[in-house]
């Protein structure tokens, strides 16, 4: 069995390749060429954590992927990452496990890449200013993806930890051509942004609707529970909403479920799944002034597509380590 580390994955899956893999995955999902069982949650409230089991199969890739991912919000207090994961790839023809991947790195890349794919269809072509909420690995991946699809020149980052924001600014200044500033408050970040990315574990909106400029695109990817939201209800109400999966969103996306519960919107307010837009069934952005929102809770086809792309490239480049299990 092949074991692929964080470094192996980063070598095998550049962001632009990951974005194209996500476009193919969402298109296959829309066309009915994917199997995505409901994921299983195990909540551990005494430790403020959740572990999820996410299986997925893309027919064209001939691989089954199963991700085990834990999200423990208090881990930074223990000098541990909030998100930890592994992914197992299984050959769909034989049922034999082929590889184990660092799922933490893969999750960050595929989440950023999904937002990058959505941004490519939903953001204005001239979008050059971004606001990032959440200065962790997901925030870094979000910015990397934005830079891959739009000419991002200026970035504002905001995190409840000023130290995390400063670290983000230093790291991403080395990885992108953008000028990166630490925002003093959410309003400063949002008021200047053409694209907003939220990658937090907040239970409440992280910015105010009144600060959003006309023509802004928003990627909301941080929270995945019905009682949590990053985006104000007023923003959701006036946005053209695209989701990764209608079914998953109606089970887990508090950004949508809470406004529905409040009677502010209905399920019909969801304009499209991303796969419909990628396939050309529905257009993306239709005007320079509209607000667009991509809401993603994360689905297993993203892991399956990203893992398959990594495995193919890793075998070509002779990456990873081989182990014998029996």
C-alpha positions in Angstrom: 0.0 0.0 0.0 1.2 3.5 -0.8 1.4 6.1 1.9 1.3 9.7 0.8 2.4 12.5 3.1 1.5 16.2 3.2 4.6 17.0 1.1 3.8 14.3 -1.4 0.3 15.7 -1.8 1.4 19.2 -2.2 3.9 18.1 -4.9 1.3 16.0 -6.7 -1.7 18.4 -6.6 -1.0 22.0 -7.4 -4.0 24.3 -6.8 -4.8 24.8 -10.5 -4.9 21.0 -11.0 -7.1 20.7 -7.9 -9.6 23.2 -9.2 -10.0 21.4 -12.5 -10.4 18.1 -10.5 -13.2 19.7 -8.5 -15.0 21.0 -11.6 -14.9 17.4 -13.0 -16.2 16.0 -9.7 -19.1 18.4 -9.4 -20.1 17.8 -13.0 -20.0 14.0 -12.5 -22.2 14.5 -9.3 -24.7 16.5 -11.2 -24.8 14.0 -14.1 -25.5 11.1 -11.7 -22.1 9.6 -12.2 -21.2 9.6 -8.5 -22.2 7.7 -5.3 -22.2 9.8 -2.2 -23.8 8.1 0.9 -24.7 10.3 3.8 -21.7 10.9 6.0 -21.7 9.7 9.6 -21.1 12.1 12.5 -19.8 11.1 15.9 -20.0 14.1 18.2 -17.8 14.3 21.3 -19.3 17.3 23.1 -17.2 16.9 26.2 -14.1 17.7 24.1 -15.9 20.1 21.7 -15.2 17.8 18.7 -16.8 15.9 15.9 -15.4 13.0 13.8 -16.9 12.4 10.4 -16.8 9.3 8.1 -17.2 10.3 4.4 -17.3 7.7 1.6 -17.6 8.6 -2.0 -17.2 7.1 -5.5 -16.8 8.8 -8.9 -17.5 6.3 -11.7 -15.1 7.8 -14.1 -12.1 7.8 -11.7 -12.6 4.1 -10.8 -11.6 4.7 -7.1 -13.6 4.7 -3.9 -12.4 7.1 -1.3 -13.2 7.1 2.4 -12.2 10.0 4.6 -12.1 10.0 8.4 -11.9 13.6 9.5 -12.0 15.1 13.1 -12.8 18.7 13.9 -11.9 19.6 17.4 -12.2 23.3 18.0 -10.2 23.4 21.2 -7.1 21.8 19.8 -5.1 25.0 19.3 -5.0 25.3 23.1 -3.0 22.0 23.0 -0.8 23.2 20.1 -2.7 20.8 17.8 -4.5 21.5 14.5 -8.3 21.9 14.6 -8.7 19.5 11.6 -7.1 16.1 11.4 -7.9 13.5 8.7 -6.8 10.5 6.7 -8.1 9.3 3.3 -8.1 5.7 2.1 -8.3 5.0 -1.6 -9.9 1.7 -2.6 -9.7 0.2 -6.1 -13.3 0.1 -7.4 -12.5 -3.0 -9.6 -11.0 -5.2 -6.9 -12.0 -3.6 -3.5 -8.3 -3.6 -2.5 -7.0 -0.6 -0.6 -4.4 1.2 -2.7 -3.2 4.1 -0.7 -3.5 6.1 2.6 -3.2 9.9 2.3 -2.8 12.7 4.7 -6.4 13.9 4.7 -5.7 17.1 6.6 -3.7 18.5 3.7 -6.0 17.0 1.1 -9.0 18.5 2.8 -7.5 22.0 2.8 -6.6 21.8 -0.8 -9.9 20.3 -2.1 -11.9 22.8 0.0 -9.9 25.7 -1.4 -10.2 24.2 -4.9 -14.0 23.9 -4.7 -14.2 27.5 -3.8 -11.8 28.3 -6.6 -14.0 26.5 -9.1 -17.1 28.3 -7.8 -15.2 31.7 -7.9 -14.2 31.0 -11.5 -17.9 31.0 -12.5 -19.4 33.4 -10.0 -16.9 36.2 -9.3 -16.5 39.2 -11.5 -13.7 38.8 -14.0 -11.9 41.9 -12.7 -12.1 40.9 -9.0 -8.8 41.8 -7.5 -9.4 42.3 -3.8 -10.1 39.6 -1.3 -11.1 39.3 2.3 -10.2 36.1 4.2 -12.0 35.3 7.5 -10.1 32.5 9.3 -6.3 32.5 9.3 -5.7 28.7 9.5 -4.8 26.2 6.8 -8.3 26.5 5.2 -7.9 30.3 4.9 -4.5 29.8 3.3 -6.0 27.4 0.8 -8.8 29.7 0.1 -6.5 32.6 -0.8 -4.3 30.3 -2.9 -7.4 29.2 -4.9 -8.6 32.8 -5.4 -5.2 33.8 -6.8 -5.4 30.8 -9.2 -8.6 32.0 -10.9 -8.6 35.8 -10.4 -5.9 38.6 -10.5 -5.8 39.1 -6.7 -3.7 42.1 -5.8 -4.8 43.1 -2.3 -6.0 40.9 0.6 -7.3 41.7 4.0 -7.3 38.9 6.6 -9.3 38.8 9.8 -9.1 36.2 12.6 -10.1 36.4 16.3 -6.5 35.6 17.0 -4.3 38.6 15.9 -1.2 36.4 16.1 -2.8 34.0 13.6 -3.6 36.9 11.3 0.0 38.1 11.4 1.3 34.6 10.7 -1.1 34.2 7.8 0.1 37.5 6.3 3.7 36.6 6.6 3.2 33.1 5.1 0.9 34.1 2.2 3.0 37.1 1.3 5.7 34.5 0.3 3.3 32.4 -1.6 1.3 35.0 -3.6 2.0 38.2 -5.4 -0.7 40.0 -3.4 -0.3 42.7 -0.8 -1.7 41.3 2.5 -3.0 43.4 5.3 -4.3 42.4 8.7 -7.8 44.0 9.1 -8.5 45.8 12.3 -12.1 44.6 12.2 -14.5 42.7 9.9 -15.9 45.9 8.4 -12.4 47.0 7.2 -11.9 43.7 5.4 -15.4 43.4 3.8 -15.8 47.0 2.7 -12.9 46.7 0.3 -13.4 43.2 -1.0 -14.6 41.9 -4.4 -14.4 38.3 -3.0 -15.0 37.2 0.6 -14.0 33.8 1.9 -15.1 32.6 5.3 -13.2 29.6 6.7 -14.0 29.7 10.4 -15.8 27.6 13.0 -18.0 30.5 14.1 -21.6 30.0 15.2 -22.5 33.5 14.3 -22.1 35.8 11.2 -18.5 37.0 10.9 -19.3 40.2 9.0 -22.2 42.7 8.5 -24.4 42.7 5.4 -24.3 46.5 5.2 -20.5 46.4 4.6 -20.7 44.3 1.4 -20.1 46.1 -2.0 -22.3 45.5 -5.0 -20.9 42.7 -7.2 -19.2 40.8 -4.3 -18.8 37.1 -4.4 -18.7 35.1 -1.2 -17.4 31.6 -0.5 -18.7 30.3 2.8 -16.9 27.0 3.6 -16.1 27.0 7.3 -19.1 25.7 9.1 -21.2 22.5 8.4 -23.7 22.2 11.3 -27.3 23.3 11.3 -26.9 25.7 14.2 -23.8 27.5 12.9 -23.4 30.2 10.3 -20.8 32.6 9.0 -23.0 34.7 6.6 -25.7 37.2 7.7 -29.3 36.3 6.9 -29.8 39.6 5.0 -26.8 38.7 2.7 -28.2 35.2 2.1 -31.6 36.7 1.2 -30.2 39.0 -1.5 -27.6 36.6 -2.9 -27.7 34.3 -5.9 -26.9 31.0 -4.0 -24.9 28.1 -5.4 -24.3 25.0 -3.2 -22.1 22.0 -3.5 -25.1 19.7 -2.9 -28.7 20.6 -2.2 -29.2 17.5 -0.1 -26.2 18.1 2.0 -26.9 21.8 2.4 -30.5 21.1 3.6 -29.1 18.7 6.2 -26.1 20.7 7.5 -25.7 24.3 6.2 -26.8 26.5 9.0 -26.0 29.5 6.7 -29.2 28.4 4.8 -31.2 26.4 7.3 -31.3 29.2 9.9 -32.7 31.8 7.5 -35.2 29.2 6.3 -36.2 28.5 9.9 -36.7 32.2 10.4 -38.9 32.5 7.3 -36.4 34.8 5.6 -35.9 32.5 2.6 -37.2 29.1 1.3 -35.4 26.1 -0.2 -36.3 27.5 -3.6 -33.9 30.4 -2.9 -31.0 28.1 -3.8 -30.3 28.9 -7.4 -28.2 25.9 -8.4 -25.7 23.2 -7.5 -22.1 23.9 -8.6 -22.3 20.9 -10.9 -25.2 22.5 -12.8 -23.1 25.6 -13.4 -20.0 23.7 -14.4 -22.1 21.6 -16.9 -23.5 24.8 -18.4 -27.1 23.9 -17.5 -27.4 27.2 -15.6 -25.2 30.3 -16.0 -23.1 31.6 -13.2 -22.9 35.4 -12.6 -25.4 37.3 -14.7 -24.6 40.9 -13.8 -21.8 43.0 -12.5 -23.9 44.2 -9.5 -25.4 41.0 -8.1 -24.2 39.3 -4.9 -23.2 35.7 -5.3 -22.7 33.1 -2.6 -21.2 29.6 -2.8 -22.1 27.6 0.3 -20.2 24.4 0.8 -20.4 21.9 3.6 -18.0 19.6 1.9 -18.9 16.3 0.2 -17.1 13.1 -0.4 -16.8 13.4 -4.2 -14.3 16.2 -3.5 -12.1 13.9 -1.5 -12.5 11.1 -4.1 -11.5 13.4 -7.0 -8.6 15.0 -5.2 -7.3 11.7 -3.9 -7.5 10.0 -7.3 -5.6 12.9 -8.9 -2.9 12.7 -6.3 -2.6 8.9 -6.6 -2.2 9.1 -10.4 0.4 11.9 -10.2 2.2 10.2 -7.3 2.6 7.0 -9.2 4.0 8.9 -12.2 6.5 10.8 -10.0 7.3 7.9 -7.7 6.2 9.7 -4.6 5.3 8.2 -1.3 6.3 5.1 0.7 5.3 1.5 0.3 4.2 -0.5 3.3 3.0 -4.2 3.6 0.0 -4.8 5.8 0.0 -8.6 5.6 
